[in-house]
Structure formats: C-alpha cells, structure tokens
Amino acid sequence: MPDTRFITEFDQYLFGQGTHYDLYNKLGAHPMTVDEEEGVYFAVWAPNAAAVSIVGDFNEWDENATPMERLEPLGIYQIFLTGIKVGDIYKYCVTAQDGKKTLKADPYGFQAELRPNNASVVADISDFKWHDSRWMKKREKFDDKKNPMFVYEVHPGSWKKHEQTEEDEDGFYNYREIAHELAAYVKDMGYTHVELMGIAEHPFDGSWGYQVTNYFAPTSRHGSPEDFQYFMDYMHEHNIGVILDWVPAHFPRDAFGLAEFDGTCLYEYADPRKGEHPDWGTKVFDYGKTEVQNFLICNALFWLEHYHVDGLRVDAVASMLYLDYGREDGQWVPNIYGGNENLEAIEFFKHLNTIVKKRNPGIVMIAEESTAWPKVTDKAEYGGLDFSLKWNMGWMHDFLEYMKLDPYFRKYNHTKMNFAMVYAYSENYMLVLSHDEVVHLKCSMIEKMPGSYEDKFKNLMAGYAFMTGHPGKKLLFMGQDFGQHREWSEKRELDWFLLDKEPNRHLQAFVKELLHLYKNNKCLYEYDCYPEGFEWINADDGDRSIFSFVRHSESGKSNMLFIINFTPVERPDYRVGTTCRRKHTLVLSSDDKKFGGTGKRRPKEYKPAKKECDGRKYSFRYKLPAYGVAVFKF
C-alpha cells in the first residue's frame, strides 16, 4: 500500500484542478520516519525539466549523486532520503531540456538561509505548542466591518535594532525579542493590530520584503520558523491581531528563485508582455495556470492556518488587475474581449478570497488597490473581488495634499478634506498613512507639515484627529505617532531618542489618547461602512478651515462630535450646531498641557441652547484654539 504521506494520484488531481489547499504538506521538504528509517521526503513540481536531483552538504553538492523520481502526469519529482536531518541545507539541481543545469531553492521550503546565502533549510514546523486558543476562538466572530481596527504598520528589521558590531553587522532583533517589546508598545499606545512588512524570505533588504524568493519561509533575519510561531502566539496572548503583507503580484528574477524554474516560464507568463513588469524588473505570476493559482492560494492559507496570521494585506492589486499596468502601447496584450482587464487575475482573487474566508471565518483580506476598480470589497457572487477592506488611496492623497498647504491656502482647497465622503460607502475602506508616504524624498509625516517647528506638531495632531474621526478602519506607519523627522530607512532603527524632546512626547501622548478614545467608543468604528454612522455638522466652513461632524453609534447612545480647526487662528466666539439638546461632555482637547497646549481651564460640560447654527436648531459656544481639536461625547 502506498505511503499517503508521499504524493498520491489524488494529490496530483487536486493540484491540477488548483484546489489542493494543503499542498505545502506534500511538496517541499518533510522530515518523517519510513520503515523505521528516519529521513526527509522531498517533492518539487518541475514538469518541463529533463531531470531533477537534490544537492547539499550531504552529497558534497554533487549534481549527479541523488537523482529524483519523476511522477506523471504533472511532472512532480520526489525522493525520500535517509541520513538527512532538520537544519541541513539543500537545493534542487534542475536540468532543462537544453541540458542547462540551475540550482534552485525549494518553492515550498519552510526555511531559508540568511542572505547572502540562499539555500533552503530542512525544517520541522509541526512541534510548536500554541497557547492562543482563546484568541483563535474569538477570531472566528471578528467582523471587519463593525469591530475596531487601528493598525500599526511595522518593518521588523528597522523598528528597533541592537547596537551593530563586527560580529553582528545587522543588529536584527529575534522574533521573540520583537514580540515582547512590540506587544508592550502596541498595548500601551492602543493599536488593535500590527501589520508586518517583509516576513516572507527575500534576498535584498532594500526591497523591504516585496521581492519574495521563498513564499513559505519566514525570513531568517529574525530567527527560525519556531521563533516566528512564538511571535504570533505571544501577540495573540496579548490580544493583538497580526496582518502580513503578502505579494502575489510579482517575484524577482534571482536565478535560485521561481524565475524559469524548470528551464521554462513555469510560474510566470511566457509572453514578456504579460510576464514581466517593465517598471520593477520582476516576473508576473501566470494566473491562468491552475497549479500557479494553487501555489499562491495554499501559500495564503499556510500563513493564516499554520502560523495563525489574522489577515493579509495584498500588495499591488492594481498591477494584477490591469494588463496595461505600467506598460506603454505595444507592451501589453489585450484580453479576449480586447480590454485591459486581466480576467485570469480577477478569477484568482475571487477564488482566493472565497476559500480563505470559508475556511477561516474572521480573517481579514485587505487590498492595496489604487484605482477606481469597482466592487473590490463586494461579494464574488455579485461580481466583486470579495476583499474585506480596500486601502483608500484617494483619501490619503487628498489628505496629504491638504495638510502640506500653508494654512492661508487651505480655504481654497477645503473640498480635499470632505470629498472622500462622496464615495465613502462605495467600498469598505481603510484609511492609510503607510511607509510609502515617508520615503523617496516625500519627507516624514511631521516634515510635510507647514509652519514653525511648533506649528508642525499642532498641524499633525489636527490631521490625526480628523483621520480618527473619519469613517474607515485606520493604519499608521511606525514613527509617525511620535513625529519621526527623518524619512524612514530600512538601514537604521527609528529615532526613538526623539522622545526625549517635549514636542515629540506631546504628539505621542495625543495619538495615544486618540487610539484609546477610538478603541473604547463604538461610535468610532462599528458604523464605519454604513452611512448612518457619520453626519456632517458643517462641511463647508472653508473660510475658517474648520470641520465639524458627528459619529453615531448603532444604539444611538454615546455619540461623538468632532471640531477641528486647521488654521493658526484662535476662534474665541466659535459656535457649533448639534443634533440634540443633551449635554455634551468634552473628552479630548488638544489644548491640554499634556499635549503641549496652554492648559487653560475650560468647562467639561456644554449644554446646547435653542439657537440656530450650522442649520441646526441647537448649538453651543466653545473657545476654539488655534489648530484646536475638541471632541465631545453626548
């Protein structure tokens, strides 16, 4: 009777159909005992190869010493080798039909060597004892439309670093160290989730993890697969969700990677007009091949199910949807209807998101999609792509353009801040100020702000308050919450020393207050995707550059009124309309001393009078400071 731990005919059938969702348990390297002999079972898909052998220290990298057996009909090569153990390094020697030999890393390998080395490492990832059952049970009921999500985007290699020495040139923290320090920071600040950049193994630090060569291997920069499991477990024990950046759009040309894996364009489109990104110099996955779709979908499920990851932020979705993305006329091939839509990628997304959500209730799938493609977050059965959330790049662009303006000119650009509400419910959105906005001479967030040194911090506080009150889930990149001055670089840690300075501490304290206000008040998140949750009080006060709006809770209790002044002009006679006559309690004032304000005493409660203002029957007066932020609960 055949050993079902090896590739079976049924495995090949499912793989050929693109529905072998646990394929990583069969392809790759798997330590096991066969007939009382300990060893490792290896299997790799290379249908167009003339031959495949396995090489490593165990056979002195002899390309002819250990040939693998070919299985038909899919062209999978397999071998069980004794005398090999966990920690051994290996590659596949793939012989193309023209006789050319190339050493390839394992596409399904669970661990890889630390760069600049690039061999695969035999790993046993089955023994970790998880302690997050309570979190995983709770996760099944997570509703990405109605639960709070304020995400802290983190690049683990540069969040913090050890002092760099001759022995440790990189100074990377281990996953276990990151877990303890990051969880403490995130809990204190009030974020609900972290989003990790660059976890899947990649050879070049400067790619930030977006040029992946080993899709099933957590990067060795921070330790072993077990160390990463510890990180996930620890974050969950502290009630912090973890989202990973995931890159199914393209992969690099490195000779040891997926490119021309079996001597042909196996994982990528063969036609360079479809299979290469001119701007990025990378290869594009062939979404028309069921085996390639299977590779990507089972990879997504691998991170979500084996490593307990809570969601994936899918990178560069637009580049997958449009055949002419980044290409000039003549550089792309229309679809069968003559259009520029990649019909195969569309079906891939529907398949991916449908099966991921079916198998893992509560998982969040987030699209980084920068165009007006319709129905990104609509159900697949209604013609949508079935993502949970979409990054709101339009809001981000308008918001930053407005915030960079000298306050005098903001009155002429008032609609930049309120325009997003015109389309706020066309998708389920996430508002993002990501790493992309603080690199490549775009300036850090604090240095985008106009005015004096002091005014920059007041501007940013006002901007963050507007973002927190605006409908949509939220994301901030590391360093933005305390006013990092330098642009972000993956080569150094954040400038934590800035927290010795009062303005940076004040900004951090204000962001912390916003985060806890957000997390502790349902009106700020449970109706994000429903128009009943938001109401302008005055969206048109352009001359004074003041915005006022209300966030409503589903129950109608504990609503919040936001007033935000985007100029350095104090408004001592300011009056705001309101939706009812009940008392309004001031719960956040940027003028508090702990935020660098004047600290002037002001009433905590305000009783609206029957006096028309902003088209409302009731209103009350509030002395609005320059760049003032005031939030009232009622």
C-alpha atoms as one frame of an Amber mdcrd trajectory, in Angstrom:
protein
   0.000   0.000   0.000   1.480   3.402  -0.976   2.537   5.809   1.766  -0.086
   8.606   1.711   2.476  10.997   3.165   4.045  10.955  -0.285   2.427  12.476
  -3.381  -0.608  10.407  -4.409  -2.664  10.344  -7.592  -5.395  12.229  -5.746
  -2.878  14.907  -4.710  -1.943  15.342  -8.342  -5.600  15.536  -9.357  -6.343
  18.292  -6.817  -3.162  20.165  -7.745  -4.118  20.018 -11.411  -7.544  21.406
 -10.522  -5.986  24.203  -8.452  -7.801  23.087  -5.291  -5.110  21.328  -3.224
  -5.274  23.881  -0.422  -2.888  21.947   1.865  -0.310  21.212  -0.817   2.515
  22.565   1.357   2.122  19.358   3.403   3.194  17.327   0.364   5.535  19.459
  -1.764   8.715  20.761  -0.131  10.844  19.003   2.493   9.192  16.911   5.236
  11.088  15.054   7.965   9.490  11.646   8.623  10.197   8.031   9.505   9.620
   5.421   6.794  10.046   1.702   7.542  11.776   2.666  10.809  14.286   4.781
   8.885  14.459   8.495   9.724  14.901  10.868   6.827  13.326  13.612   4.752
  10.809  13.373   1.920  11.369  15.915  -0.856   8.942  16.776  -3.665   9.063
  19.538  -6.271   6.964  20.467  -9.316   9.120  20.838 -12.460   7.113  19.401
 -15.398   9.306  20.707 -18.219  12.642  19.653 -16.724  14.694  16.883 -18.266
  15.787  15.779 -14.792  15.932  16.980 -11.184  18.377  15.949  -8.489  18.871
  17.124  -4.936  22.159  18.559  -3.693  23.589  19.673  -0.368  26.378  19.104
   2.117  25.108  15.519   2.489  26.296  14.643  -1.030  29.001  17.290  -1.382
  26.741  19.227  -3.782  27.240  16.544  -6.435  24.632  17.282  -9.119  24.573
  13.668 -10.288  24.648  11.848  -6.948  20.973  11.958  -5.935  18.510  11.929
  -8.836  14.812  12.284  -8.030  11.959  10.129  -9.345   9.515  11.721 -11.787
   5.771  11.245 -11.258   3.287  11.614 -14.073   1.119  13.234 -15.251   2.081
  16.554 -13.591   5.862  16.223 -13.613   6.444  16.197  -9.842   9.840  14.907
  -8.731  10.175  13.106  -5.390  12.687  11.281  -3.199  12.962  10.011   0.378
  16.488  10.347   1.761  17.792   8.854   4.983  20.668  10.409   6.867  19.299
  13.908   6.362  18.127  15.884   9.380  16.467  19.132  10.391  18.872  22.020
   9.796  20.540  20.537   6.720  20.706  22.824   3.703  19.721  21.775   0.197
  18.778  22.886  -3.309  17.275  21.248  -6.352  19.524  20.854  -9.379  17.121
  21.340 -12.278  18.293  20.179 -15.718  16.451  21.951 -18.535  15.644  20.295
 -21.856  18.675  22.004 -23.421  20.940  20.449 -20.784  21.483  23.644 -18.761
  21.648  22.988 -15.009  20.439  25.520 -12.397  20.445  25.224  -8.621  17.043
  26.231  -7.260  15.756  26.915  -3.760  12.670  24.946  -2.747   9.469  26.845
  -3.743   7.635  25.176  -0.827  10.577  25.207   1.605   9.740  26.195   5.183
  13.080  27.836   5.946  15.885  29.555   4.038  19.450  30.547   4.770  20.194
  34.103   5.865  21.205  36.265   2.932  23.565  36.464   1.093  23.263  32.642
   1.183  20.108  31.327  -0.397  19.819  27.555   0.021  16.710  26.028   1.584
  16.901  24.563   5.086  15.153  21.390   6.229  12.721  22.452   8.962  10.193
  20.724  11.180   7.422  23.224  11.849   4.956  20.796  13.438   6.066  20.688
  17.086   5.255  24.180  18.358   2.810  24.249  21.308   0.318  27.059  20.788
  -1.330  28.927  23.670  -3.685  31.171  21.699  -6.828  29.008  21.580  -8.888
  31.727  23.253  -7.816  34.267  20.624  -8.427  31.859  17.749 -11.925  31.101
  19.034 -12.674  34.805  19.389 -11.249  35.472  15.920 -13.977  33.374  14.306
 -16.501  36.057  15.293 -14.375  39.048  14.233 -16.315  41.395  11.946 -14.009
  43.615   9.908 -16.909  45.979   9.171 -18.010  46.535  12.782 -15.004  45.762
  15.011 -12.249  48.302  15.749  -9.134  48.207  13.576  -6.354  50.734  14.112
  -3.278  49.111  12.603   0.389  49.818  13.408   2.466  49.105  10.281   5.913
  47.786  11.207   9.096  46.902   9.363  10.637  44.440  11.875  14.196  44.976
  10.648  14.195  48.693  11.448  11.627  49.169  14.212  14.425  48.625  16.695
  17.978  47.366  16.245  20.710  46.118  18.543  23.932  48.082  18.559  25.729
  46.975  15.418  29.158  45.339  15.906  31.687  43.490  13.762  30.095  40.207
  14.891  26.553  41.499  14.336  26.590  43.894  11.392  22.810  43.915  11.028
  21.660  44.301  14.628  18.391  42.493  13.877  16.098  41.610  16.752  14.947
  37.990  17.039  11.201  37.394  16.541  10.938  36.604  20.268  12.532  39.896
  21.270  10.344  41.813  18.836   7.254  40.099  20.266   7.877  41.291  23.827
   8.829  44.874  23.016   6.316  45.378  20.217   3.397  43.942  22.194   4.198
  46.239  25.105   4.323  49.304  22.840   1.183  48.422  20.898  -0.810  47.694
  24.065   0.299  50.932  25.706  -0.492  53.037  22.648  -3.837  51.369  21.978
  -3.415  49.881  18.496  -5.567  46.822  17.777  -3.369  45.168  15.128   0.138
  45.208  13.747   0.882  44.817  10.056   4.302  43.312   9.335   6.296  44.157
   6.220   8.831  41.764   4.754   8.212  38.463   6.559   8.449  36.012   3.625
  12.111  35.436   2.777  13.713  37.879   0.362  17.347  38.345  -0.671  17.619
  42.158  -0.767  16.978  44.292   2.331  16.206  47.307   0.159  13.154  45.559
  -1.346  11.523  45.730   2.144  10.259  42.211   1.554   8.306  42.926  -1.622
  10.637  40.842  -3.828   9.961  37.400  -2.380  12.010  34.332  -3.256  10.750
  31.905  -0.575   6.994  32.216  -0.120   6.684  29.630   2.669   9.687  30.707
   4.762   9.658  33.459   7.406  12.800  35.496   6.864  15.841  34.158   8.720
  16.892  37.729   9.537  14.917  37.389  12.761  15.284  33.720  13.598  13.697
  30.358  12.874  10.148  29.369  11.915   9.591  28.370  15.546  10.694  31.852
  16.637   8.060  33.335  14.317   5.437  30.978  15.745   6.408  32.266  19.184
   5.925  35.846  17.943   2.420  35.067  16.674   1.478  33.188  19.827   2.736
  35.983  22.092   0.890  38.710  20.182  -2.344  36.744  20.386  -1.897  36.116
  24.105  -1.809  39.903  24.442  -4.921  40.385  22.273  -3.090  41.906  19.314
  -4.018  40.878  15.780  -1.301  40.343  13.176  -1.626  41.132   9.463   1.102
  40.209   6.967   1.988  41.949   3.735   1.567  39.342   1.008   2.929  39.651
  -2.534   1.137  37.551  -5.192   1.674  40.182  -7.904   5.289  39.522  -8.914
   8.569  37.881  -7.963  12.262  38.653  -8.674  14.484  37.211 -11.375  17.102
  35.747  -8.994  18.486  32.578 -10.563  17.861  30.470  -7.446  14.195  31.549
  -7.220  10.997  30.882  -9.151  12.024  32.532 -12.424  12.207  29.996 -15.287
  12.120  27.322 -12.632  12.301  24.223 -14.812  14.061  25.875 -17.733  10.774
  27.346 -18.948   8.422  30.065 -17.719   6.715  27.787 -15.210   5.406  30.216
 -12.606   5.347  33.312 -14.840   3.565  34.172 -18.077   5.724  33.124 -21.034
   4.882  36.222 -23.107   7.091  39.021 -21.697   4.294  41.495 -22.448   2.325
  39.763 -19.683   5.069  38.058 -17.699   7.365  40.999 -16.914   6.880  44.298
 -15.119   8.892  46.929 -17.034   8.977  49.337 -14.069  10.019  46.811 -11.449
  12.188  44.386 -13.423  10.224  41.471 -11.977   8.275  38.452 -13.206   4.462
  38.243 -13.134   2.702  35.081 -11.965   0.696  33.222 -14.617  -2.775  33.309
 -13.052  -4.124  31.221 -15.931  -2.295  28.100 -14.683  -4.256  26.207 -12.056
  -1.021  24.973 -10.458   0.237  28.560 -10.050  -3.092  29.645  -8.597  -2.812
  26.650  -6.255   0.696  27.685  -5.190  -0.491  31.172  -4.234  -3.779  30.195
  -2.594  -2.254  27.439  -0.498   0.508  29.882   0.460  -2.074  32.367   1.736
  -3.779  29.569   3.687  -0.409  28.415   5.021   0.235  31.755   6.745  -3.343
  32.033   8.006  -3.749  28.470   9.231  -0.302  27.196  10.144   1.073  30.451
  11.576  -2.306  31.740  12.845  -1.931  35.043  10.947  -5.135  37.122  11.217
  -5.176  38.742   7.804  -3.262  39.510   4.639  -2.714  42.901   3.069  -2.398
  42.012  -0.606   0.247  44.147  -2.280  -0.056  45.798  -5.717  -3.540  44.533
  -6.570  -3.931  47.104  -9.380  -0.858  45.730 -11.151  -2.573  42.339 -11.282
  -5.970  43.587 -12.449  -4.768  45.678 -15.405  -2.856  44.120 -18.285  -1.504
  47.544 -19.251  -0.365  48.495 -15.730   2.996  50.284 -16.035   3.174  49.473
 -19.739   3.170  51.635 -22.865   1.232  50.934 -26.070   2.609  47.823 -27.706
   3.980  46.496 -24.413   0.817  44.692 -23.362  -1.651  42.136 -24.697  -5.437
  42.774 -24.533  -7.760  40.106 -23.151 -10.044  38.035 -25.387 -12.580  40.883
 -25.445  -9.995  43.493 -26.384  -9.939  45.068 -22.921  -7.163  45.747 -20.431
  -8.611  43.676 -17.590  -6.686  40.560 -16.569  -9.596  38.123 -16.493  -7.432
  35.371 -15.005  -6.331  37.566 -12.094  -9.958  38.521 -11.435 -10.934  34.857
 -11.142  -7.874  34.223  -8.978  -8.966  36.889  -6.470 -12.500  35.528  -6.321
 -11.171  32.013  -5.735  -8.614  33.188  -3.166 -10.921  35.352  -1.061 -13.849
  32.952  -1.188 -11.880  29.922   0.008  -9.856  31.860   2.592 -12.985  33.258
   4.240 -14.850  29.955   4.031 -12.065  28.066   5.801 -11.147  30.847   8.224
 -14.080  32.950   9.492 -12.907  36.280  10.894  -9.882  36.549   8.605  -9.293
  39.984   7.030  -8.231  40.279   3.387  -7.103  43.815   2.524  -6.491  45.091
  -0.999  -3.848  47.706  -1.751  -5.736  48.845  -4.828  -5.100  52.366  -6.105
  -7.656  52.762  -8.903 -11.423  53.063  -9.236 -11.859  49.352  -9.995 -15.462
  48.605  -8.961 -16.644  46.166  -6.286 -13.258  45.355  -4.763 -14.974  44.584
  -1.445 -18.245  43.266  -2.846 -19.112  39.571  -2.710 -17.882  37.328  -5.520
 -21.443  36.199  -6.264 -22.320  39.846  -7.001 -19.380  40.316  -9.355 -16.967
  41.612  -6.714 -13.429  40.541  -5.781 -14.564  39.668  -2.238 -11.847  41.512
  -0.306 -12.730  42.553   3.242 -11.265  46.058   3.009  -9.602  48.327   0.467
  -6.903  50.906   1.145  -8.398  54.348   0.467  -5.595  55.837  -1.606  -7.810
  58.692  -2.825  -8.428  59.855   0.739  -4.721  59.548   1.541  -3.671  61.641
  -1.460  -6.204  64.417  -0.807  -5.483  64.432   2.923  -1.728  64.809   2.454
  -2.101  67.476  -0.238  -4.302  69.492   2.115  -2.079  69.008   5.163   1.034
  70.172   3.270  -0.584  73.501   2.370   0.159  76.766   4.121  -2.979  77.295
   6.280  -3.752  80.506   4.352  -4.377  78.442   1.193  -6.418  75.704   2.864
  -9.648  77.692   2.415  -9.209  77.315  -1.350  -8.745  73.544  -1.012 -11.433
  72.778   1.551 -13.021  70.082  -0.617  -9.864  67.975  -0.488 -10.868  67.027
   3.043 -14.571  66.420   2.583 -14.608  64.895  -0.916 -13.915  61.359   0.348
 -17.356  61.295   1.961 -18.887  61.404  -1.527 -17.673  57.834  -2.144 -17.033
  56.664   1.437 -19.526  53.791   1.230 -18.811  52.576  -2.303 -16.270  50.161
  -0.757 -15.303  49.051   2.739 -12.316  51.315   3.250  -9.194  51.546   5.356
  -7.556  54.968   5.748  -3.788  54.587   5.479  -0.682  56.655   6.094   1.770
  53.924   5.154   5.507  53.512   4.673   5.132  54.557   1.029   4.363  58.126
   2.123   7.570  58.682   4.132  10.298  57.523   1.709  11.910  58.539  -1.593
  12.134  62.277  -0.790   8.460  62.520   0.174   9.515  63.665   3.685   8.438
  62.219   7.007   4.916  62.970   8.172   5.997  65.748  10.542   8.201  67.388
   7.897   5.297  67.513   5.441   3.564  69.919   7.803   3.814  73.691   7.161
   4.754  76.435   9.596   7.119  76.776  12.512   8.568  73.837  14.389   5.811
  74.108  16.993   3.093  74.518  14.363   4.160  71.325  12.593   3.169  69.275
  15.637  -0.147  71.100  16.075  -0.923  70.559  12.381  -0.229  66.858  12.635
  -2.357  66.499  15.762  -5.261  68.107  13.916  -4.706  65.798  10.948  -4.593
  62.649  13.079  -7.781  63.726  14.881  -9.535  64.174  11.529  -8.330  60.731
  10.420  -9.512  59.094  13.652 -12.973  60.608  13.373 -13.382  59.883   9.666
 -15.219  56.671   8.658 -12.954  53.755   7.772 -10.507  51.466   9.538  -7.078
  53.059  10.113  -3.362  52.422   9.613  -0.304  54.397  10.719   3.281  53.508
   9.883   5.809  53.241  12.693   7.448  56.513  13.718   4.505  58.620  12.573
   2.931  58.542  16.013   5.803  60.419  17.657   6.930  62.662  14.806   9.971
  60.952  13.289  11.825  63.760  11.487  13.972  61.776   9.084  12.495  59.754
   6.273  12.254  56.078   7.081  15.168  53.860   6.045  15.350  50.082   6.400
  19.050  50.510   7.294  18.529  52.072  10.732  16.114  51.888  13.630  13.509
  54.552  14.331  14.735  57.727  16.020  13.442  56.755  19.456  15.740  59.353
  21.019  13.261  61.990  19.839  11.036  61.005  22.743  13.493  62.906  24.950
  12.023  66.049  23.374   8.766  67.567  24.583   7.053  68.152  21.206   7.530
  64.505  20.210   6.311  63.270  23.582   3.280  65.548  23.338   2.432  64.227
  19.864   2.809  60.635  21.008   0.597  61.305  24.030  -2.052  62.844  21.767
  -2.005  59.883  19.366  -2.237  57.509  22.336  -5.283  59.419  23.595  -6.872
  59.216  20.135  -6.227  55.482  19.895  -7.784  54.699  23.257 -10.695  57.034
  22.523 -11.201  55.157  19.255 -10.952  51.683  20.740 -13.228  52.438  23.708
 -16.091  54.108  21.822 -18.210  52.055  19.434 -19.415  55.103  17.530 -15.906
  55.486  16.071 -15.817  52.071  14.419 -18.990  49.968  14.405 -20.716  52.028
  11.677 -17.619  52.661   9.529 -19.185  51.017   6.498 -22.689  52.408   6.915
 -23.852  55.974   6.141 -25.890  56.080   9.362 -22.634  56.308  11.297 -21.487
  59.735  10.076 -23.082  63.166   9.843 -21.548  66.474   8.839 -22.400  69.380
  11.102 -20.510  71.810   8.889 -18.513  70.533   5.940 -18.418  73.920   4.205
 -16.677  76.280   6.625 -13.853  76.857   4.173 -13.168  80.477   5.073 -12.201
  79.450   8.604 -10.925  75.962   7.608 -12.925  74.320  10.387 -14.625  70.934
  10.111 -17.343  69.670  12.449 -19.043  66.291  12.264 -20.734  63.642  14.376
 -20.037  59.917  14.643 -23.142  57.957  15.602 -23.244  54.612  17.378 -25.600
  51.859  16.307 -27.588  52.151  19.540 -27.803  55.944  19.338 -26.014  56.229
  22.691 -22.541  57.660  23.285 -22.154  59.610  20.050 -19.247  61.978  19.416
 -18.947  65.480  17.986 -15.594  66.455  16.434 -14.465  70.059  15.885 -11.104
  70.587  14.151  -9.501  73.928  13.315  -6.857  73.743  10.564  -5.530  77.312
  10.910  -3.326  79.071  13.467  -6.208  81.486  14.205  -7.997  81.250  17.556
 -11.818  81.402  17.401 -12.969  82.564  20.871 -16.517  83.190  19.596 -16.898
  79.840  17.818 -20.386  78.331  17.899 -21.234  74.843  16.686 -24.576  73.334
  15.806 -25.560  69.993  17.228 -28.102  67.265  16.706 -29.784  67.367  20.128
 -30.144  69.375  23.347 -28.465  66.865  25.635 -25.293  67.920  27.431 -22.021
  67.465  25.549 -19.002  66.319  27.578 -15.551  67.384  26.430 -13.488  64.165
  26.238 -10.482  65.388  24.247  -8.910  68.830  23.894  -5.648  69.410  22.069
  -5.183  72.465  24.332  -4.412  70.220  27.308  -0.962  70.751  28.768  -0.066
  67.067  28.290  -0.336  67.649  24.540   1.698  70.863  24.565  -1.347  73.147
  24.774  -1.873  76.160  27.015  -3.588  74.109  29.683  -6.209  76.817  30.207
  -9.134  75.609  32.267 -12.320  75.173  30.325 -15.717  73.678  31.164 -16.104
  69.913  30.844 -19.816  70.025  30.040 -21.709  72.129  27.494 -25.479  72.472
  27.381 -26.751  73.352  23.880 -29.091  76.334  23.666 -32.068  76.652  21.362
 -30.128  78.831  18.947 -29.831  78.074  15.257 -26.316  77.408  13.908 -24.964
  75.284  11.066 -28.566  74.657  10.016 -29.317  73.056  13.399 -31.913  74.067
  15.970 -29.473  73.735  18.886 -25.913  74.945  19.356 -23.301  75.876  21.939
 -20.223  78.077  22.151 -16.699  76.768  22.516 -13.483  78.775  22.592 -11.657
  77.040  19.762  -7.857  77.426  19.965  -5.508  77.816  17.011  -5.166  74.374
  15.403  -7.652  73.295  18.047  -9.152  69.826  18.296 -12.181  69.237  20.509
 -14.145  66.007  20.823 -17.422  65.858  22.752 -19.419  62.843  23.867 -23.208
  63.040  24.040
